[in-house]
Amino acid sequence: MSRERRACPRFPLVLTVKYLDADSVLDYTENLSASGLFIRTDREFHAGERTSLVLSFPQLVEPVELTVEVVRSQRGEGDQPGGVAVRVPDDLPDHRARLAEVTRFVATAARVPAATCRILLCEDNGLVANMYAAALRRMAETDKLEGLAVEVVNDGAAAWDRLLRTPTIDLLITDVFMPAVTGIVLVDRIRSEPSLTHLPVVVITSGGEREREELAAMGVTLFLNKPIKYLDLADTVRFLIRARQGRVTSPPRAAVTRPVEPNPRALVDAPQGRPLPGATKPTVGN
């Protein structure tokens, strides 16, 4: 395995992982190479065990079905799930070719200029997450926002893990009701972490006024009610990007807190935080 690591460069990339024998389970990769990958998961696997899975990423990597063999397991720590290192068996050359093709694609994408704005989308429903991600990428194309990157995770634990790693996330959009770590717990952790205090957070919810009040008190920037319309999601993201650029206007009608004004805790720059591209001090009404 160590020789393979030296021969096959690894790329840090979050891809969704679905198992053919467990449709309801959705995990994610941490990195991959032409010969294998590391999967963050709570499932129990044993060395030598084989499993079939599908790797994908909305509008980036088309679904790729692979059969892999477990090399080693890693225990989880705290709320961070454990994981398994897997490789494609030598007796499945067609599957190794598929993974190699994904790796070549990722290597090519890695040469593209780095993203200037990263949005983390946290949604436990894979279909809904894909729709949100597609809407944001469509907005980026329409508005000619080069460098807008959208990453998707399927629960609050995965979102928390990603927020603590680089490259830095510039905007979080999260659901409330999720397994493991809920949106409320996630927001509470974010506002308790000094490096994330001023991260803009948009919560997608079907909850009532009490839930909104609790989240607003934690520093949620804006809310969007389910079901979400493409234009509402796009307008909300546009508003927050412009706000970080110093062009604060009225928030979209669909994205309101109580009161209507967005929470200022997530619209002003942290003393040592990283604002969105072109940030200046906000001037209301531009």
Backbone as numpy.savetxt, mean C-alpha at the origin, in Angstrom:
# Nx Ny Nz CAx CAy CAz Cx Cy Cz
21.06 -21.86 -1.57 20.24 -20.66 -1.57 21.10 -19.40 -1.57
22.24 -19.42 -0.82 23.10 -18.25 -0.78 23.71 -17.98 -2.14
24.07 -19.07 -2.90 24.62 -18.88 -4.23 23.58 -18.27 -5.14
22.31 -18.68 -4.98 21.24 -18.13 -5.80 21.06 -16.65 -5.51
21.17 -16.25 -4.25 21.02 -14.85 -3.90 22.07 -14.00 -4.58
23.32 -14.54 -4.64 24.39 -13.78 -5.28 24.16 -13.71 -6.78
23.68 -14.81 -7.37 23.51 -14.86 -8.81 22.27 -14.13 -9.29
21.24 -14.04 -8.44 19.96 -13.44 -8.83 19.66 -12.23 -7.96
19.81 -11.02 -8.48 19.52 -9.83 -7.67 18.10 -9.85 -7.15
17.92 -9.33 -5.93 16.59 -9.27 -5.33 16.05 -7.85 -5.41
14.75 -7.72 -5.61 14.11 -6.43 -5.74 13.03 -6.29 -4.68
13.04 -5.17 -3.90 11.98 -4.95 -2.91 10.70 -4.54 -3.63
9.71 -5.38 -3.63 8.47 -5.09 -4.34 7.31 -5.76 -3.64
6.24 -5.01 -3.39 5.05 -5.55 -2.76 4.09 -6.05 -3.85
3.99 -7.36 -3.98 3.02 -7.98 -4.88 2.01 -8.74 -4.04
0.76 -8.74 -4.47 -0.23 -9.52 -3.75 -0.05 -11.01 -4.06
-0.33 -11.83 -3.06 -0.18 -13.28 -3.19 -1.51 -13.94 -2.84
-2.08 -14.67 -3.79 -3.28 -15.45 -3.53 -2.94 -16.92 -3.70
-3.51 -17.75 -2.82 -3.24 -19.18 -2.85 -4.39 -19.91 -3.53
-4.06 -20.85 -4.38 -5.10 -21.59 -5.09 -5.91 -22.48 -4.16
-5.34 -22.84 -3.00 -6.06 -23.69 -2.06 -6.72 -22.91 -0.92
-6.66 -21.57 -1.00 -7.26 -20.74 0.06 -7.60 -19.38 -0.53
-8.75 -19.30 -1.19 -9.14 -18.09 -1.90 -9.29 -16.88 -0.98
-9.63 -17.13 0.29 -9.91 -16.01 1.19 -8.63 -15.40 1.77
-7.48 -16.07 1.57 -6.21 -15.59 2.13 -5.51 -14.71 1.10
-5.07 -13.53 1.55 -4.35 -12.60 0.66 -3.10 -12.12 1.39
-1.94 -12.54 0.92 -0.67 -12.12 1.51 0.07 -11.23 0.53
1.32 -10.92 0.86 2.09 -10.04 -0.02 3.57 -10.42 0.04
4.27 -10.09 -1.04 5.70 -10.36 -1.11 6.48 -9.22 -0.46
7.69 -9.54 -0.04 8.58 -8.49 0.46 9.68 -8.23 -0.54
10.17 -9.25 -1.19 11.12 -9.09 -2.28 11.09 -10.34 -3.14
11.71 -10.26 -4.31 11.74 -11.41 -5.18 12.98 -11.39 -6.05
13.34 -12.55 -6.56 14.43 -12.68 -7.52 13.98 -13.65 -8.58
14.84 -13.93 -9.54 14.48 -14.84 -10.63 14.30 -16.27 -10.14
14.78 -16.58 -8.94 14.70 -17.96 -8.45 13.73 -18.15 -7.30
13.37 -17.08 -6.60 12.49 -17.23 -5.44 12.03 -15.91 -4.90
11.30 -15.95 -3.77 10.77 -14.75 -3.18 10.50 -14.96 -1.70
10.27 -13.85 -0.99 9.90 -13.93 0.42 8.48 -13.42 0.56
7.63 -14.21 1.24 6.22 -13.87 1.39 5.91 -13.60 2.85
5.31 -12.44 3.13 4.81 -12.14 4.46 3.46 -12.85 4.64
3.38 -13.72 5.64 2.15 -14.49 5.83 2.06 -15.02 7.25
0.82 -15.24 7.70 0.57 -15.88 8.99 0.31 -17.37 8.84
0.23 -17.85 7.60 -0.01 -19.27 7.37 1.20 -20.10 7.79
0.94 -21.32 8.22 2.03 -22.21 8.64 2.46 -23.07 7.47
3.74 -23.02 7.17 4.32 -23.86 6.12 5.54 -24.58 6.70
5.89 -25.70 6.09 7.05 -26.47 6.52 8.06 -26.55 5.38
9.33 -26.59 5.74 10.38 -26.68 4.74 10.13 -27.88 3.83
10.25 -27.65 2.54 10.02 -28.70 1.55 8.61 -28.77 1.05
7.67 -28.11 1.75 6.26 -28.12 1.32 6.09 -27.29 0.06
5.22 -27.77 -0.83 4.92 -27.04 -2.05 3.52 -26.45 -1.98
3.37 -25.30 -2.60 2.05 -24.66 -2.67 1.95 -23.90 -3.98
0.73 -23.75 -4.48 0.49 -23.00 -5.72 -0.11 -21.66 -5.37
0.38 -20.62 -6.02 -0.07 -19.26 -5.72 -0.10 -18.42 -6.98
-0.70 -17.23 -6.82 -0.79 -16.28 -7.93 -0.23 -14.94 -7.47
0.76 -14.43 -8.19 1.33 -13.11 -7.91 0.68 -12.09 -8.83
0.41 -10.89 -8.28 -0.17 -9.84 -9.13 0.04 -8.49 -8.49
-0.17 -7.44 -9.28 -0.19 -6.07 -8.79 -1.02 -5.28 -9.79
-2.08 -4.55 -9.31 -2.98 -3.87 -10.23 -2.26 -2.98 -11.22
-2.49 -3.20 -12.52 -1.97 -2.40 -13.62 -0.45 -2.35 -13.65
0.21 -3.29 -13.01 1.67 -3.35 -13.06 2.11 -4.73 -13.47
1.70 -5.73 -12.72 2.06 -7.11 -13.02 0.79 -7.92 -13.20
0.62 -8.49 -14.38 -0.54 -9.35 -14.62 -0.43 -10.61 -13.75
-1.57 -11.20 -13.36 -1.52 -12.40 -12.50 -0.63 -13.50 -13.09
0.27 -14.01 -12.25 1.19 -15.06 -12.67 1.05 -16.23 -11.69
0.68 -17.40 -12.21 0.51 -18.58 -11.35 1.83 -19.34 -11.25
2.22 -19.68 -10.01 3.47 -20.38 -9.76 3.26 -21.49 -8.74
4.05 -22.52 -8.85 4.17 -23.51 -7.78 5.54 -23.32 -7.16
5.56 -23.15 -5.83 6.82 -22.86 -5.15 7.04 -23.88 -4.03
8.28 -23.94 -3.58 8.67 -24.84 -2.50 9.24 -24.03 -1.35
8.80 -24.32 -0.13 9.23 -23.57 1.04 10.67 -23.95 1.39
11.51 -22.91 1.57 12.91 -23.12 1.95 13.08 -22.95 3.45
12.48 -21.91 4.01 12.58 -21.67 5.44 11.42 -20.79 5.88
11.13 -20.81 7.19 10.07 -19.99 7.77 10.67 -18.98 8.73
9.97 -17.86 8.91 10.39 -16.82 9.85 9.21 -16.47 10.74
9.44 -16.49 12.06 8.37 -16.18 13.00 8.01 -14.69 12.95
6.73 -14.39 13.23 6.31 -13.00 13.33 6.72 -12.40 14.67
6.81 -11.07 14.70 7.15 -10.36 15.92 6.11 -9.28 16.17
5.45 -9.34 17.33 4.41 -8.36 17.64 3.28 -8.45 16.63
2.91 -7.29 16.05 1.84 -7.25 15.06 2.35 -7.53 13.65
3.66 -7.65 13.50 4.20 -7.91 12.17 4.14 -9.40 11.87
3.50 -9.76 10.76 3.39 -11.18 10.45 4.75 -11.79 10.11
4.83 -13.09 10.26 6.04 -13.79 9.88 6.07 -13.97 8.37
6.81 -14.95 7.93 6.87 -15.16 6.50 7.63 -16.41 6.14
7.70 -16.67 4.84 8.41 -17.83 4.33 9.23 -17.45 3.11
10.42 -18.01 3.03 11.23 -17.88 1.83 10.91 -19.10 0.96
10.58 -18.83 -0.30 10.22 -19.93 -1.20 11.03 -19.83 -2.49
11.14 -20.94 -3.18 11.82 -20.98 -4.46 10.99 -21.81 -5.42
11.20 -21.58 -6.71 10.53 -22.40 -7.71 11.38 -23.65 -7.94
10.80 -24.83 -7.76 11.57 -26.08 -7.89 12.23 -26.22 -9.27
13.38 -26.89 -9.28 14.12 -27.08 -10.52 13.34 -27.92 -11.53
12.42 -28.77 -11.05 11.68 -29.63 -11.98 10.48 -28.93 -12.61
10.36 -27.61 -12.38 9.28 -26.83 -12.99 9.89 -25.65 -13.78
10.59 -25.95 -14.88 11.27 -24.89 -15.63 10.33 -23.83 -16.18
9.09 -24.22 -16.55 8.16 -23.22 -17.06 7.76 -22.22 -15.99
7.65 -22.67 -14.73 7.31 -21.78 -13.64 8.50 -20.88 -13.30
9.71 -21.42 -13.39 10.90 -20.59 -13.17 10.98 -19.51 -14.24
10.60 -19.85 -15.46 10.63 -18.87 -16.55 9.62 -17.75 -16.29
8.46 -18.11 -15.73 7.45 -17.08 -15.42 7.97 -16.10 -14.39
8.58 -16.64 -13.31 9.12 -15.77 -12.27 10.26 -14.92 -12.81
11.10 -15.50 -13.65 12.20 -14.75 -14.24 11.67 -13.59 -15.08
10.55 -13.82 -15.77 9.96 -12.76 -16.59 9.45 -11.62 -15.72
8.80 -11.98 -14.59 8.36 -10.94 -13.65 9.55 -10.14 -13.14
10.63 -10.84 -12.81 11.83 -10.17 -12.29 12.42 -9.23 -13.33
12.45 -9.67 -14.59 12.97 -8.80 -15.66 12.12 -7.55 -15.79
10.81 -7.73 -15.67 9.91 -6.57 -15.74 10.19 -5.60 -14.61
10.37 -6.13 -13.39 10.64 -5.30 -12.22 11.97 -4.59 -12.38
12.98 -5.30 -12.91 14.29 -4.69 -13.11 14.21 -3.53 -14.08
13.38 -3.68 -15.11 13.19 -2.58 -16.07 12.47 -1.42 -15.41
11.44 -1.73 -14.62 10.70 -0.67 -13.93 11.58 0.06 -12.94
12.55 -0.65 -12.35 13.44 -0.02 -11.37 14.31 1.06 -11.98
14.48 1.02 -13.32 15.30 2.03 -13.97 14.51 3.28 -14.31
13.20 3.22 -14.13 12.36 4.39 -14.34 12.60 5.37 -13.20
12.56 6.70 -13.46 12.80 7.68 -12.38 11.94 7.39 -11.16
12.51 7.60 -10.00 11.82 7.30 -8.74 10.52 8.08 -8.60
9.57 7.47 -7.90 8.28 8.13 -7.67 8.47 9.38 -6.83
7.73 10.43 -7.16 7.79 11.68 -6.40 6.67 11.78 -5.39
5.67 10.92 -5.49 4.56 10.90 -4.54 4.05 9.48 -4.42
4.06 8.94 -3.19 3.64 7.57 -2.97 2.36 7.53 -2.14
1.36 6.84 -2.66 0.09 6.66 -1.97 -0.01 5.22 -1.53
-0.31 5.01 -0.25 -0.53 3.66 0.26 -2.03 3.44 0.41
-2.54 2.43 -0.24 -3.96 2.10 -0.21 -4.16 0.84 0.61
-4.92 0.93 1.70 -5.14 -0.19 2.61 -6.60 -0.62 2.54
-6.84 -1.79 1.95 -8.20 -2.28 1.73 -8.16 -3.80 1.70
-8.99 -4.47 2.53 -8.92 -5.92 2.64 -9.67 -6.65 1.52
-10.50 -5.96 0.78 -11.20 -6.57 -0.36 -10.35 -6.37 -1.61
-9.79 -7.47 -2.14 -8.87 -7.36 -3.26 -9.48 -6.70 -4.48
-10.72 -7.03 -4.81 -11.38 -6.45 -5.98 -11.56 -4.95 -5.80
-12.02 -4.55 -4.63 -12.22 -3.12 -4.36 -10.89 -2.37 -4.40
-9.85 -2.98 -3.80 -8.53 -2.35 -3.81 -8.04 -2.13 -5.22
-8.25 -3.12 -6.09 -7.84 -2.98 -7.50 -8.57 -1.84 -8.18
-9.86 -1.68 -7.86 -10.65 -0.60 -8.46 -10.14 0.76 -7.98
-9.86 0.89 -6.68 -9.34 2.15 -6.17 -8.00 2.48 -6.83
-7.11 1.48 -6.89 -5.79 1.70 -7.47 -5.89 2.11 -8.93
-6.77 1.45 -9.67 -6.96 1.79 -11.07 -7.48 3.22 -11.22
-8.38 3.63 -10.33 -8.92 4.99 -10.37 -7.82 6.02 -10.15
-6.92 5.75 -9.20 -5.85 6.70 -8.90 -4.85 6.77 -10.06
-4.56 5.64 -10.67 -3.64 5.66 -11.81 -4.27 6.36 -13.01
-5.56 6.18 -13.16 -6.26 6.89 -14.23 -6.20 8.39 -13.98
-6.37 8.81 -12.73 -6.26 10.22 -12.38 -4.87 10.75 -12.70
-3.84 9.96 -12.37 -2.47 10.39 -12.64 -2.24 10.60 -14.13
-2.80 9.71 -14.95 -2.66 9.85 -16.40 -3.41 11.07 -16.91
-4.64 11.24 -16.42 -5.46 12.37 -16.86 -4.83 13.70 -16.47
-4.32 13.79 -15.24 -3.74 15.03 -14.74 -2.26 15.18 -15.08
-1.71 14.16 -15.77 -0.29 14.17 -16.11 0.59 14.33 -14.87
0.27 13.54 -13.85 1.05 13.55 -12.61 2.13 12.48 -12.69
3.25 12.81 -13.30 4.33 11.85 -13.43 4.94 11.56 -12.06
5.24 10.32 -11.82 5.87 9.96 -10.56 4.91 9.62 -9.45
3.59 9.54 -9.75 2.62 9.14 -8.74 2.61 7.61 -8.65
2.94 7.08 -7.47 2.99 5.63 -7.27 1.91 5.22 -6.29
1.24 4.11 -6.57 0.19 3.57 -5.71 0.59 2.18 -5.25
0.65 1.99 -3.93 0.94 0.68 -3.36 -0.30 0.18 -2.62
-0.52 -1.13 -2.66 -1.73 -1.71 -2.07 -1.35 -2.74 -1.01
-1.98 -2.65 0.16 -1.85 -3.68 1.19 -3.26 -4.08 1.62
-3.38 -5.26 2.26 -4.72 -5.80 2.50 -5.18 -5.74 3.96
-4.37 -5.19 4.87 -4.86 -5.00 6.23 -3.99 -3.99 6.96
-4.44 -3.60 8.15 -3.75 -2.56 8.91 -2.36 -2.96 9.34
-2.15 -4.25 9.62 -0.81 -4.70 10.03 0.19 -4.52 8.90
-0.22 -4.88 7.69 0.65 -4.72 6.53 0.90 -3.24 6.25
-0.13 -2.42 6.43 0.03 -0.98 6.22 1.02 -0.39 7.21
0.90 -0.78 8.48 1.81 -0.27 9.52 3.24 -0.68 9.21
3.43 -1.91 8.81 4.76 -2.40 8.46 5.34 -1.58 7.30
4.51 -1.31 6.28 5.00 -0.55 5.11 5.30 0.90 5.47
4.50 1.51 6.34 4.71 2.91 6.70 6.03 3.13 7.43
6.51 2.09 8.09 7.76 2.22 8.84 8.99 1.95 7.98
8.77 1.59 6.72 9.89 1.30 5.83 10.03 2.38 4.77
11.16 2.38 4.09 11.39 3.29 2.98 11.11 2.56 1.67
10.81 3.31 0.62 10.67 4.77 0.53 9.43 5.27 1.27
9.48 6.53 1.67 8.44 7.12 2.51 7.10 7.21 1.78
6.03 6.91 2.51 4.67 7.07 2.00 4.22 8.51 2.24
3.59 9.13 1.23 3.16 10.53 1.32 1.69 10.70 1.65
0.88 9.67 1.42 -0.55 9.76 1.67 -1.09 8.36 1.92
-1.90 8.21 2.97 -2.54 6.93 3.28 -4.03 7.03 3.05
-4.58 6.05 2.33 -6.03 5.91 2.16 -6.38 4.54 2.74
-7.25 4.51 3.75 -7.51 3.24 4.44 -8.98 3.01 4.72
-9.35 1.74 4.70 -10.67 1.31 5.14 -10.66 1.26 6.67
-11.83 1.09 7.29 -11.92 1.00 8.75 -11.99 -0.43 9.21
-12.93 -1.19 8.67 -13.16 -2.56 9.14 -12.28 -3.53 8.36
-11.21 -3.99 9.03 -10.25 -4.91 8.42 -9.80 -5.93 9.46
-9.33 -7.09 9.00 -8.84 -8.10 9.96 -7.53 -7.66 10.60
-7.19 -8.32 11.69 -5.91 -8.08 12.40 -5.88 -6.70 13.02
-5.49 -5.71 12.25 -5.40 -4.32 12.74 -6.42 -3.49 11.99
-7.39 -2.92 12.70 -8.44 -2.12 12.05 -7.92 -0.74 11.67
-8.72 -0.02 10.89 -8.35 1.33 10.50 -8.21 2.25 11.70
-9.05 2.08 12.71 -8.98 2.93 13.90 -7.68 2.69 14.65
-7.31 1.44 14.83 -6.05 1.11 15.51 -4.87 1.63 14.69
-4.94 1.50 13.37 -3.87 1.96 12.50 -3.68 3.47 12.63
-4.76 4.22 12.58 -4.66 5.68 12.70 -4.10 6.07 14.07
-4.52 5.38 15.11 -4.01 5.68 16.44 -2.50 5.47 16.50
-2.01 4.39 15.90 -0.57 4.14 15.88 0.16 5.22 15.09
-0.42 5.60 13.97 0.22 6.61 13.11 0.39 7.92 13.86
-0.64 8.36 14.55 -0.58 9.65 15.24 0.27 9.58 16.51
0.62 8.36 16.94 1.50 8.21 18.09 2.96 8.05 17.68
3.19 7.92 16.38 4.54 7.76 15.87 5.05 9.12 15.36
6.08 9.69 15.99 6.56 11.03 15.63 6.83 11.22 14.13
7.37 10.20 13.49 7.71 10.36 12.07 6.49 10.35 11.16
5.32 9.97 11.70 4.11 9.88 10.89 3.01 10.84 11.34
3.31 11.69 12.32 2.28 12.55 12.90 1.56 13.38 11.85
2.27 13.86 10.85 1.68 14.75 9.86 1.36 14.06 8.54
1.33 12.74 8.54 0.96 12.02 7.32 -0.52 12.24 7.02
-0.87 12.72 5.82 -2.29 12.86 5.47 -2.97 11.48 5.43
-4.11 11.37 6.08 -4.84 10.11 6.14 -6.29 10.34 5.69
-6.70 9.57 4.70 -8.08 9.59 4.23 -8.71 8.26 4.64
-9.83 8.32 5.33 -10.52 7.11 5.78 -11.77 6.87 4.95
-11.88 5.67 4.43 -13.08 5.25 3.69 -13.96 4.48 4.65
-15.18 4.94 4.83 -16.00 4.37 5.90 -17.48 4.29 5.52
-18.14 3.38 6.17 -19.61 3.31 6.09 -20.18 3.50 7.49
-19.33 3.92 8.44 -19.74 4.10 9.83 -20.51 5.38 10.06
-20.94 5.56 11.30 -21.75 6.71 11.65 -20.95 7.85 12.24
-21.69 8.79 12.82 -21.10 10.01 13.35 -20.12 9.74 14.49
-20.43 8.76 15.33 -19.56 8.47 16.47 -18.18 8.00 16.00
-18.18 7.15 15.00 -16.92 6.66 14.45 -16.12 7.82 13.84
-16.80 8.70 13.11 -16.13 9.86 12.51 -15.51 10.74 13.58
-16.26 10.98 14.64 -15.75 11.84 15.69 -14.50 11.25 16.33
-14.51 9.95 16.55 -13.35 9.29 17.14 -12.13 9.41 16.24
-12.33 9.17 14.94 -11.22 9.24 14.00 -10.76 10.67 13.77
-11.71 11.60 13.71 -11.34 13.00 13.53 -10.49 13.49 14.69
-10.83 13.04 15.91 -10.05 13.42 17.09 -8.63 12.88 17.02
-8.42 11.78 16.29 -7.09 11.20 16.14 -6.27 11.92 15.06
-6.91 12.78 14.29 -6.18 13.51 13.27 -6.39 13.03 11.86
-7.52 12.34 11.59 -7.83 11.95 10.22 -8.07 13.21 9.40
-7.50 13.25 8.21 -7.58 14.44 7.38 -8.96 14.59 6.75
-9.41 13.55 6.04 -10.70 13.60 5.35 -11.35 12.22 5.37
-12.66 12.21 5.16 -13.43 10.97 5.09 -14.08 10.84 3.72
-14.25 9.61 3.27 -15.03 9.31 2.08 -16.04 8.23 2.45
-17.29 8.45 2.10 -18.35 7.49 2.42 -18.46 6.42 1.34
-18.70 5.19 1.76 -18.99 4.11 0.81 -20.43 4.24 0.33
-20.71 3.86 -0.92 -19.77 3.43 -1.97 -19.02 4.61 -2.56
-17.76 4.40 -2.96 -16.90 5.45 -3.45 -17.09 5.64 -4.95
-17.16 6.88 -5.38 -17.18 7.20 -6.80 -15.77 7.59 -7.24
-15.41 7.25 -8.47 -14.08 7.54 -8.99 -13.74 9.02 -8.86
-14.67 9.89 -9.25 -14.40 11.33 -9.22 -14.17 11.83 -7.80
-14.90 11.27 -6.82 -14.72 11.70 -5.44 -13.33 11.32 -4.92
-12.90 10.10 -5.23 -11.57 9.67 -4.81 -10.50 10.52 -5.46
-10.63 10.75 -6.77 -9.64 11.55 -7.49 -9.60 12.98 -6.97
-10.77 13.59 -6.74 -10.81 14.97 -6.24 -10.16 15.08 -4.86
-10.36 14.08 -4.03 -9.78 14.10 -2.68 -8.26 14.05 -2.74
-7.73 13.17 -3.57 -6.27 13.06 -3.70 -5.70 14.34 -4.30
-6.37 14.90 -5.31 -5.92 16.16 -5.89 -5.85 17.26 -4.83
-6.90 17.33 -4.02 -6.96 18.36 -2.98 -5.77 18.26 -2.02
-5.45 17.04 -1.60 -4.38 16.86 -0.63 -3.01 17.13 -1.24
-2.82 16.77 -2.50 -1.56 17.08 -3.17 -1.39 18.59 -3.29
-2.46 19.28 -3.69 -2.38 20.74 -3.82 -2.17 21.41 -2.47
-2.80 20.83 -1.42 -2.62 21.41 -0.09 -1.16 21.35 0.34
-0.51 20.24 0.06 0.91 20.11 0.42 1.80 21.01 -0.43
1.29 21.44 -1.56 2.03 22.36 -2.41 1.73 23.81 -2.06
0.94 24.00 -0.99 0.63 25.35 -0.54 -0.59 25.95 -1.19
-1.36 25.16 -1.91 -2.56 25.66 -2.59 -3.80 25.06 -1.93
-4.13 25.51 -0.74 -5.25 24.97 0.02 -6.54 25.65 -0.40
-7.48 24.88 -0.90 -8.81 25.38 -1.25 -9.81 24.62 -0.40
-11.09 24.77 -0.72 -12.11 24.03 0.02 -12.01 22.55 -0.33
-12.19 21.66 0.66 -12.13 20.23 0.36 -13.31 19.80 -0.49
-13.17 18.71 -1.24 -14.27 18.20 -2.05 -15.50 17.93 -1.17
-16.67 18.13 -1.74 -17.90 17.93 -0.96 -18.03 16.51 -0.46
-17.54 15.55 -1.23 -17.68 14.14 -0.84 -16.72 13.76 0.28
-15.69 14.58 0.51 -14.68 14.23 1.52 -14.73 15.26 2.63
-15.59 15.01 3.61 -15.77 15.99 4.67 -15.61 15.33 6.03
-15.14 16.10 6.98 -15.13 15.69 8.37 -16.22 16.48 9.06
-16.32 16.36 10.36 -17.20 17.22 11.16 -16.32 18.02 12.11
-16.15 19.32 11.91 -16.75 20.18 10.91 -16.16 19.93 9.53
-16.65 20.72 8.54 -16.30 20.48 7.15 -14.81 20.69 6.89
-14.15 21.59 7.64 -12.74 21.90 7.37 -11.87 20.67 7.58
-10.87 20.43 6.69 -9.95 19.32 6.87 -9.11 19.51 8.12
-8.69 18.43 8.72 -7.91 18.51 9.95 -6.56 19.14 9.68
-6.22 20.25 10.34 -4.96 20.95 10.05 -3.73 20.16 10.46
-3.87 19.14 11.34 -2.70 18.39 11.78 -2.02 17.68 10.63
-2.78 17.37 9.58 -2.20 16.66 8.45 -2.09 17.54 7.22
-2.19 18.87 7.38 -2.04 19.79 6.25 -0.87 20.74 6.43
-0.18 20.65 7.55 1.00 21.48 7.75 2.21 20.57 7.83
3.33 21.10 7.41 4.54 20.30 7.35 5.06 20.01 8.74
5.51 18.79 8.95 6.21 18.46 10.19 7.57 19.15 10.16
8.11 19.48 11.33 9.39 20.18 11.36 10.48 19.48 10.57
10.50 18.13 10.63 11.53 17.41 9.90 10.89 16.38 8.97
9.61 16.53 8.68 8.91 15.58 7.83 9.20 15.82 6.38
8.77 14.90 5.52 8.96 15.05 4.09 7.62 15.37 3.45
7.41 16.61 2.96 6.15 16.97 2.34 6.05 16.38 0.94
4.87 16.51 0.36 4.71 16.12 -1.02 5.52 17.06 -1.90
5.78 16.69 -3.16 6.65 17.48 -4.02 6.21 18.94 -4.12
7.17 19.86 -4.10 6.89 21.26 -4.27 6.23 21.92 -3.10
6.34 21.34 -1.91 5.62 21.88 -0.74 6.14 23.23 -0.33
5.22 24.10 0.06 5.55 25.38 0.67 4.57 25.57 1.81
4.69 26.66 2.55 3.72 26.91 3.61 2.36 27.18 3.00
1.29 26.58 3.55 -0.04 26.71 2.96 -0.52 28.16 2.93
-1.16 28.52 1.81 -1.82 29.83 1.72 -3.24 29.56 1.28
-4.17 29.74 2.17 -5.56 29.40 1.93 -6.14 30.27 0.81
-6.84 29.57 -0.11 -7.58 30.28 -1.15 -6.89 30.35 -2.48
-5.64 29.89 -2.63 -4.96 29.92 -3.92 -5.55 28.91 -4.86
